Amino acid sequence: MSHRCHLPCLFIVLLLLVLSACSPGKKEKSKSMPPALVVIAAARQQDVPIEIKTFGTMEASESVIIKPMLSGELTKVGFREGQDVSEGALLFEIDPRPYQAALNKARASLDRDRVVMNNARKDYERYAPLAKEGIVSQEQAEGYRTRAETAAADLAADQAAVESARTQLSYCTLAAPISGRLGTLTVDRGNVVKANETALVTINKLIPIRATFTIPEQSLSLVRQRLAAGEMTVVAEVSGVAGFTEKGVVSFLDNAVDPATGTIRLKGQFANEQKRLWPGQFVTLSLVLDVRRQAVVVPTQAVQTGQKGVFVFVVKPDGIAEVRSVVPGPAYEAITVIDSGLEVGEQVVIDGQMRVVPGSKVEIKAANKEKVDAKDKPVEAVTPGVVSGR
């Protein structure tokens, strides 16, 4: 009976001995765990533009479809497809012979009726004094006056016919009404074209060029305030291998919100001196509303989101990493504004966050081990335009 009572006590003693033997091993193992390898960057100050991002389509600032004003055979094409032309440059010629003949006929009628009118006036001038002296009747004199006035009216009609025929003849030559780039030629030389029906070619003016886009009506008040303060910058961004940005200004704000979409239409104008923007091109547009001066910023990859909100890992001077809750602001390219929770010069982890244990030491990669004093670092120049506002 006594042996049975001692068995549980003996088991407990052995268990305690085993646990005490294992415990130092665990502590030794914990001490031997290497610190997390991380990349850090210093929080610094920078001017950050605040903007609205949207999408839009480029369109020519002026676009003209060239159509003939009269019917006839197309006898000349004075350009190559895709060519740049200046205002007044010859584009097409329509066979002028029928219209030249009509002008000649009108001029002949004008000359004939001018002779008739002159003779009628001379007859009236001769008979008017004779009627006063009673040599001829008043009715005869009035008849000559009527013939003279009728001849004058015929002459005026002939002059109008000559002007009309001259105008028709001028329509045989089609010149560029604007400077721009020509599109596809739709009718070759030798074909017969119809007045006001046949579209021959389209001219698009590329310098300057416009972008049309919409913004939500919730942003309308901000845009109106900014426009009231002066010229508003808009930046067009073209993605792809040869991506680029082009700066312009907002040139148009529509007078009504579209009730079907809840958006309002705007247009931006770009100088496009290098002709990199093209009608029909799809672009990303940024409307710069304001610039946040000397804001505290960190690389965007440093900002993390957890169950308790947005945070960053801050590395203290002794190499210990701590979790710091922050209030983020707008983002600019690869940086994010920190409205509160971080001071200029503090070091934050930008790579390796998954291996960081709060309160433990970290090891900084050699390439990023040098700490940059953000207070002494000059502020980078900012060109407003490529920002996503929050």
C-alpha positions as CSV (number, residue, x, y, z in Angstrom):
1,M,0.0,0.0,0.0
2,S,2.8,2.4,0.8
3,H,4.5,1.6,-2.5
4,R,1.4,2.6,-4.4
5,C,1.3,6.0,-2.7
6,H,4.9,6.7,-3.6
7,L,4.5,6.0,-7.3
8,P,2.6,9.2,-8.2
9,C,5.1,11.3,-6.3
10,L,8.0,9.6,-8.0
11,F,6.4,10.3,-11.4
12,I,6.0,14.0,-10.6
13,V,9.6,14.3,-9.5
14,L,10.8,12.7,-12.8
15,L,8.6,15.0,-14.9
16,L,10.0,18.1,-13.1
17,L,13.5,16.9,-13.7
18,V,12.8,16.4,-17.4
19,L,11.3,19.9,-17.8
20,S,14.1,21.5,-16.0
21,A,16.6,19.8,-18.2
22,C,14.8,20.9,-21.4
23,S,14.2,24.5,-20.4
24,P,17.8,25.7,-20.7
25,G,18.0,24.2,-24.1
26,K,15.0,26.3,-25.2
27,K,16.5,29.4,-23.8
28,E,19.7,28.7,-25.5
29,K,17.9,28.1,-28.8
30,S,16.0,31.4,-28.4
31,K,19.2,33.2,-27.7
32,S,20.8,31.7,-30.8
33,M,18.0,32.9,-33.2
34,P,19.5,35.5,-35.6
35,P,17.9,39.0,-35.9
36,A,15.6,39.8,-38.8
37,L,17.4,41.2,-41.9
38,V,15.6,44.4,-43.0
39,V,16.0,47.4,-45.2
40,I,15.3,50.8,-43.7
41,A,14.8,54.4,-44.8
42,A,14.5,57.7,-43.0
43,A,11.3,59.7,-42.8
44,R,12.0,63.1,-44.5
45,Q,10.2,66.2,-45.6
46,Q,9.1,67.0,-49.1
47,D,6.5,69.1,-51.0
48,V,3.7,66.8,-52.1
49,P,1.0,67.7,-54.7
50,I,-2.6,66.8,-53.9
51,E,-4.6,65.8,-56.9
52,I,-7.5,63.9,-58.5
53,K,-6.7,61.0,-60.9
54,T,-9.0,60.0,-63.7
55,F,-8.9,58.7,-67.3
56,G,-9.5,60.5,-70.6
57,T,-9.2,60.5,-74.3
58,M,-7.1,62.8,-76.4
59,E,-8.8,64.7,-79.2
60,A,-7.7,67.2,-81.8
61,S,-8.0,70.9,-80.8
62,E,-9.6,71.4,-84.3
63,S,-10.8,68.8,-86.7
64,V,-12.1,69.5,-90.2
65,I,-13.6,67.0,-92.7
66,I,-12.9,68.2,-96.2
67,K,-15.9,67.9,-98.5
68,P,-16.4,69.4,-102.0
69,M,-18.8,72.3,-102.4
70,L,-19.7,71.2,-105.9
71,S,-19.8,68.1,-108.1
72,G,-17.3,67.2,-110.7
73,E,-14.3,65.1,-111.5
74,L,-11.4,65.1,-109.1
75,T,-8.4,66.1,-111.2
76,K,-5.7,66.7,-108.7
77,V,-4.6,65.6,-105.2
78,G,-1.9,67.9,-103.8
79,F,-0.7,65.9,-100.7
80,R,0.4,62.6,-99.3
81,E,-1.6,60.7,-96.7
82,G,-0.5,61.5,-93.1
83,Q,1.3,64.7,-94.2
84,D,1.4,67.8,-92.1
85,V,0.0,70.8,-94.0
86,S,-0.3,74.5,-93.3
87,E,-3.4,76.6,-93.6
88,G,-4.1,77.6,-97.2
89,A,-2.1,74.7,-98.7
90,L,-3.6,73.1,-101.9
91,L,-5.4,69.8,-101.2
92,F,-7.6,69.1,-104.2
93,E,-8.7,70.4,-107.6
94,I,-12.0,69.6,-109.3
95,D,-12.3,69.9,-113.1
96,P,-12.9,73.7,-113.5
97,R,-13.9,73.7,-117.2
98,P,-17.8,73.6,-116.7
99,Y,-17.6,76.3,-114.1
100,Q,-15.2,78.5,-116.1
101,A,-17.7,78.3,-119.0
102,A,-20.5,79.3,-116.7
103,L,-18.5,82.3,-115.6
104,N,-17.7,83.3,-119.2
105,K,-21.4,83.1,-120.0
106,A,-22.4,85.2,-117.1
107,R,-19.8,87.8,-118.0
108,A,-21.1,88.0,-121.6
109,S,-24.7,88.5,-120.3
110,L,-23.4,91.3,-118.1
111,D,-21.6,93.0,-121.0
112,R,-24.7,92.8,-123.2
113,D,-27.1,94.1,-120.6
114,R,-24.7,96.9,-119.7
115,V,-25.0,98.1,-123.4
116,V,-28.8,97.8,-123.3
117,M,-28.9,99.8,-120.0
118,N,-26.7,102.6,-121.4
119,N,-28.8,102.9,-124.6
120,A,-32.0,103.0,-122.5
121,R,-30.7,105.7,-120.3
122,K,-29.6,107.8,-123.3
123,D,-33.1,107.4,-124.8
124,Y,-34.7,108.5,-121.6
125,E,-32.3,111.4,-121.2
126,R,-33.2,112.5,-124.8
127,Y,-37.0,112.2,-124.5
128,A,-37.4,113.6,-121.0
129,P,-36.8,117.3,-122.1
130,L,-38.9,116.8,-125.2
131,A,-41.8,115.7,-123.0
132,K,-41.5,118.8,-120.9
133,E,-41.7,120.9,-124.1
134,G,-44.7,119.0,-125.3
135,I,-42.9,117.6,-128.4
136,V,-43.5,114.0,-127.3
137,S,-46.1,112.7,-125.0
138,Q,-45.4,112.1,-121.3
139,E,-46.3,108.4,-121.8
140,Q,-43.5,108.0,-124.3
141,A,-40.9,109.5,-122.0
142,E,-42.1,107.3,-119.1
143,G,-41.8,104.2,-121.3
144,Y,-38.1,105.0,-122.0
145,R,-37.5,105.6,-118.2
146,T,-39.1,102.2,-117.5
147,R,-36.9,100.5,-120.1
148,A,-33.8,102.2,-118.6
149,E,-34.7,101.1,-115.0
150,T,-35.4,97.5,-116.2
151,A,-32.1,97.4,-118.0
152,A,-30.4,98.6,-114.8
153,A,-32.1,95.8,-112.8
154,D,-31.0,93.2,-115.4
155,L,-27.5,94.5,-115.2
156,A,-27.5,94.1,-111.4
157,A,-28.8,90.5,-111.8
158,D,-26.0,89.8,-114.3
159,Q,-23.4,91.1,-111.8
160,A,-24.8,88.8,-109.1
161,A,-24.7,85.9,-111.6
162,V,-21.0,86.7,-112.4
163,E,-20.2,86.7,-108.7
164,S,-22.0,83.4,-108.2
165,A,-20.2,81.8,-111.1
166,R,-16.8,83.1,-109.9
167,T,-17.5,81.7,-106.4
168,Q,-18.5,78.3,-107.9
169,L,-15.2,78.3,-109.9
170,S,-13.2,79.0,-106.7
171,Y,-14.7,75.9,-105.1
172,C,-12.9,73.9,-107.8
173,T,-9.8,74.4,-105.7
174,L,-9.9,73.0,-102.1
175,A,-7.3,74.4,-99.7
176,A,-6.6,73.5,-96.1
177,P,-8.7,75.6,-93.8
178,I,-6.5,74.9,-90.8
179,S,-2.9,73.7,-90.1
180,G,-2.7,70.1,-89.0
181,R,-2.1,66.5,-90.0
182,L,-4.0,64.9,-92.9
183,G,-5.6,61.5,-92.5
184,T,-6.6,58.9,-95.0
185,L,-7.4,59.9,-98.5
186,T,-10.9,58.4,-99.3
187,V,-11.2,59.3,-103.0
188,D,-8.4,58.9,-105.6
189,R,-7.8,61.3,-108.5
190,G,-10.1,60.7,-111.5
191,N,-13.3,59.9,-109.5
192,V,-16.4,62.0,-109.6
193,V,-17.3,63.6,-106.3
194,K,-20.7,64.9,-105.2
195,A,-21.3,68.3,-103.6
196,N,-21.5,68.2,-99.8
197,E,-21.5,64.4,-99.7
198,T,-18.1,63.0,-100.4
199,A,-15.7,63.1,-97.5
200,L,-12.3,63.5,-99.1
201,V,-9.9,63.7,-96.1
202,T,-9.8,64.8,-92.4
203,I,-7.4,67.4,-91.0
204,N,-6.6,67.1,-87.3
205,K,-4.9,70.0,-85.5
206,L,-2.4,68.4,-83.1
207,I,-0.6,71.6,-81.8
208,P,-2.2,72.2,-79.3
209,I,-4.2,69.1,-78.5
210,R,-7.0,68.5,-76.0
211,A,-8.0,65.8,-73.6
212,T,-11.6,65.2,-72.6
213,F,-12.4,63.5,-69.3
214,T,-14.9,63.3,-66.5
215,I,-14.7,63.6,-62.7
216,P,-17.2,62.6,-60.0
217,E,-19.6,65.3,-59.0
218,Q,-18.3,65.0,-55.4
219,S,-15.0,66.6,-56.7
220,L,-16.8,69.5,-58.5
221,S,-16.6,72.0,-55.6
222,L,-12.8,71.4,-55.2
223,V,-12.2,71.8,-58.9
224,R,-14.3,75.0,-59.0
225,Q,-12.5,76.5,-56.1
226,R,-9.1,75.7,-57.7
227,L,-10.2,77.2,-61.1
228,A,-11.5,80.3,-59.3
229,A,-8.0,80.8,-57.8
230,G,-6.3,80.7,-61.3
231,E,-5.0,78.3,-63.9
232,M,-5.3,74.7,-63.0
233,T,-2.6,72.2,-64.0
234,V,-3.5,68.8,-65.6
235,V,-1.0,66.2,-66.4
236,A,-1.5,63.5,-69.0
237,E,0.4,60.2,-68.5
238,V,0.8,57.6,-71.2
239,S,1.7,54.1,-70.0
240,G,3.8,51.5,-71.8
241,V,7.4,50.9,-72.7
242,A,7.8,54.5,-74.1
243,G,5.6,56.0,-71.4
244,F,5.8,59.8,-70.7
245,T,3.9,62.6,-69.1
246,E,2.8,65.9,-70.6
247,K,1.7,69.0,-68.6
248,G,-1.2,71.2,-69.6
249,V,-4.0,73.3,-68.2
250,V,-7.8,72.8,-67.7
251,S,-9.5,74.7,-70.5
252,F,-13.1,73.7,-70.1
253,L,-15.6,72.8,-67.4
254,D,-19.1,71.8,-68.5
255,N,-22.1,73.6,-67.3
256,A,-24.1,70.6,-66.0
257,V,-23.5,67.3,-64.2
258,D,-24.6,64.2,-66.2
259,P,-27.5,62.8,-64.0
260,A,-27.1,59.3,-65.6
261,T,-23.4,58.9,-64.5
262,G,-23.0,61.5,-61.7
263,T,-20.0,63.0,-63.5
264,I,-19.1,66.3,-65.1
265,R,-17.0,66.7,-68.2
266,L,-13.8,68.7,-68.4
267,K,-11.2,69.4,-71.1
268,G,-7.5,70.0,-70.8
269,Q,-5.2,71.6,-73.3
270,F,-1.6,70.6,-74.0
271,A,1.0,72.3,-76.1
272,N,2.1,69.0,-77.5
273,E,5.1,70.6,-79.3
274,Q,6.8,67.2,-79.8
275,K,3.5,65.6,-81.0
276,R,3.7,62.8,-78.6
277,L,0.0,62.9,-77.8
278,W,-2.4,61.7,-80.5
279,P,-6.1,62.0,-81.1
280,G,-8.0,58.9,-79.8
281,Q,-5.2,58.0,-77.3
282,F,-6.2,56.7,-73.9
283,V,-4.4,58.5,-71.1
284,T,-4.3,58.8,-67.3
285,L,-5.0,62.4,-66.2
286,S,-4.0,64.1,-62.9
287,L,-5.6,67.4,-61.8
288,V,-3.4,69.2,-59.3
289,L,-5.5,70.8,-56.6
290,D,-2.9,71.9,-54.1
291,V,0.6,71.2,-52.8
292,R,1.3,70.0,-49.3
293,R,4.4,71.9,-48.2
294,Q,7.2,70.2,-46.3
295,A,5.1,67.1,-45.4
296,V,6.7,64.2,-43.6
297,V,7.0,61.3,-46.1
298,V,8.2,57.7,-46.1
299,P,8.5,55.1,-48.9
300,T,5.1,53.7,-49.6
301,Q,6.3,50.1,-49.0
302,A,6.9,51.0,-45.3
303,V,3.2,51.6,-44.7
304,Q,1.4,48.4,-43.5
305,T,-2.2,47.7,-42.6
306,G,-3.2,45.4,-39.7
307,Q,-6.2,44.6,-37.6
308,K,-5.6,47.8,-35.5
309,G,-5.1,50.0,-38.5
310,V,-2.2,51.5,-40.4
311,F,1.3,51.2,-38.9
312,V,5.0,51.2,-39.7
313,F,8.0,49.4,-38.1
314,V,10.3,52.0,-36.5
315,V,13.9,50.9,-35.8
316,K,15.3,52.6,-32.7
317,P,18.9,53.7,-32.4
318,D,19.6,50.5,-30.4
319,G,18.4,48.3,-33.3
320,I,15.1,47.4,-31.6
321,A,12.0,47.4,-33.9
322,E,8.7,48.7,-32.6
323,V,5.2,48.9,-34.1
324,R,4.1,52.5,-34.6
325,S,0.5,53.5,-35.5
326,V,0.4,56.3,-38.1
327,V,-2.2,58.4,-39.9
328,P,-1.4,58.3,-43.7
329,G,-2.1,61.1,-46.1
330,P,-1.9,61.3,-49.9
331,A,0.6,59.3,-51.9
332,Y,3.1,60.8,-54.4
333,E,4.8,58.4,-56.8
334,A,6.6,55.9,-54.4
335,I,6.1,57.9,-51.2
336,T,3.3,58.4,-48.8
337,V,2.6,61.4,-46.5
338,I,2.4,60.6,-42.8
339,D,0.0,63.1,-41.2
340,S,0.8,62.0,-37.6
341,G,2.7,59.3,-35.7
342,L,6.2,59.8,-37.1
343,E,8.9,62.4,-36.8
344,V,11.4,63.5,-39.4
345,G,14.6,61.4,-39.2
346,E,13.1,58.3,-37.7
347,Q,14.1,55.1,-39.4
348,V,11.3,52.8,-40.8
349,V,11.5,49.3,-42.2
350,I,10.7,49.2,-46.0
351,D,11.6,45.6,-46.7
352,G,11.6,42.5,-44.5
353,Q,8.6,43.3,-42.4
354,M,7.4,39.7,-42.4
355,R,10.4,38.6,-40.4
356,V,10.3,41.4,-37.8
357,V,9.2,40.6,-34.3
358,P,8.0,43.7,-32.4
359,G,10.4,44.4,-29.6
360,S,13.3,42.4,-31.0
361,K,16.5,43.4,-32.6
362,V,16.9,43.7,-36.4
363,E,19.9,43.6,-38.6
364,I,20.1,46.3,-41.3
365,K,21.4,45.3,-44.7
366,A,24.8,46.7,-45.5
367,A,23.6,48.7,-48.5
368,N,21.1,50.6,-46.3
369,K,23.0,50.6,-43.0
370,E,24.0,54.2,-43.3
371,K,21.3,56.5,-41.8
372,V,20.5,59.6,-43.6
373,D,19.8,62.6,-41.5
374,A,16.5,63.9,-43.1
375,K,16.8,67.2,-41.4
376,D,20.0,68.0,-43.2
377,K,18.9,66.5,-46.6
378,P,17.8,69.1,-49.2
379,V,14.1,68.9,-50.2
380,E,13.7,67.4,-53.6
381,A,12.1,69.6,-56.3
382,V,8.5,68.4,-57.1
383,T,6.8,68.8,-60.4
384,P,3.1,68.6,-59.6
385,G,1.2,66.0,-61.6
386,V,1.8,62.4,-60.8
387,V,0.0,61.9,-57.5
388,S,-2.9,59.8,-56.3
389,G,-4.9,61.7,-53.6
390,R,-6.7,59.9,-50.8
